[in-house]
Amino acid sequence: MFAVLGSGCGGAPHFHKYVSGADVHPFSVQAVNSTPTMHKLEVRLGILVQELQKLVRSSDRAEEGAVMRSTKAISCIFSIVGICFLVPPIPAQTPAARQRIVIAASEVLDGKGHILHDVPIVIEGSKIVAISPKIERPVDYDLRGLTVLPGWIDAHVHITWIFGKDGRNAGTEDTTQEDAYQAASNAWVTLMAGFTTVQSVGAPNDIPLRDAIAKGIFPGPRILTANEPLEGQGEATGTPDEIRAYVRKQKQAGADLIKIFASKSIRQGGGMTLSQEQLSAACDEAKKQGLRTLVHAYKEAVRAAALAGCTEVEHGTLAPDADLKLMAEKGTYFDPQCGLVIENYLLNKEKYLGTEGYTAEGFAAMEKILPMDHEIVRQAAKTPGLKMVFGTDAVAGAHGRNAEEFIDRVRDCGVDPMAAMVSANSLGAEALGLGDQIGSIAPGFQADIIALDGNPLKDITAVRRVVFVMKGGVVYKNAARGAIPVYAGVQP
């Protein structure tokens, strides 16, 4: 039972392992509507509870505080949680599983800024193989009247961040069965909201979740994770050589990228926490290891990250226009948050206030910062050549509501709706180094396809109404028009 994940749990699976060629996932909206499937789920949930109780008892007897112990424990928990989804497991891609699927679509946003009309989309296995009005085949999924587009990419989430049993902020570190349930739920509602790929930055618990989803144990978005971030602490962070060693350690642990905190939290003023030399060492070593870097930066740290050759800057609040232009010149991707992250904190203030890092002063600062976040997004949208991607910084309370950031960007920051979509499609894929595999509806790309009940170019709130989700050729959601929010996971 514990061998479901196998010894590869700590490794970094290649992208091709993140997909499957099956047609309908056993825990899709369609599958769970069948009585036999629900009976099997009930049986497996009974087994699940018994095994989790055994695991927790054995974990309680184990040595406390070891990172390796925690990682193995959460791996086992995710393995067991996966039992309830194995009805049956997603089969490996075989000739039988590679039957063609035809989607009829009247309006398609291709992910690159173009609109296609009245074209069938043909999927074979996990990939799109043809898009042409000349295709004459029976239609498997009729999405005419909806807006079809690639599955969205969220460049910045914390997928295992949860509220604890007491309803309060519990962060990402715990490894109980309740934590595993909630992390799996975060993944599920994120997928149901139309996000087929996310970048979670980062916690060790992300890795077993990433691998469980990649193996088809249970459904969720494709996950790339930073494992443990590099926390800037001035000289105490270490010498450049020590920082390089830390980067190599994260790769060995299975990280897909390196997350770097070059600034304090904006709740604490956002001051710089790494020197230029330290930051340059981190980003240079990551490149040598074939990893991207994502830098939490405010104020002067934005410029430092661009000069260091880092891949992507997060947040960027209070950066001057000159630094935005520098990022454009250097080709640095930029992911500012317009509203959801702070709005979520304010909405759930009683759940965060008094927990580690969340003070009354910090919340007062966030209320003042929100207009500044709007301004940095407005300025970024006006900066020629600046590659602004889509990321939400989703933490507990925001999972499944990621698309609210689209609404904030368009409504509050004047971002063009098509640009907002592209930022979470082809541009977002490019920033992940996956621009030739996901983020576009075109032959040869992964069949990550969603459909909205409405047109986001005319009404941005249509992003809340995701009625169809396919990831890698697997259908996870096919709800009736007007069914949202019934099948949408968490909805505002």
Beta strands, then each sheet from edge to edge (+ up, - down):
strand 1: 100-109
strand 2: 115-124
strand 3: 127-131
strand 4: 141-142
strand 5: 147-150
strand 6: 152-157
strand 7: 162-163
strand 8: 169-171
strand 9: 195-200
strand 10: 222-225
strand 11: 230-231
strand 12: 257-261
strand 13: 292-297
strand 14: 312-315
strand 15: 333-335
strand 16: 387-388
strand 17: 449-452
strand 18: 466-471
strand 19: 474-478
sheet 1: 3+ 2- 1+ 4+
sheet 2: 3+ 2- 1+ 5+ 17- 18+ 19-
sheet 3: 6+ 9+ 10+
sheet 4: 7+ 8-
sheet 5: 11+ 12+ 13+ 14+ 15+ 16+
end
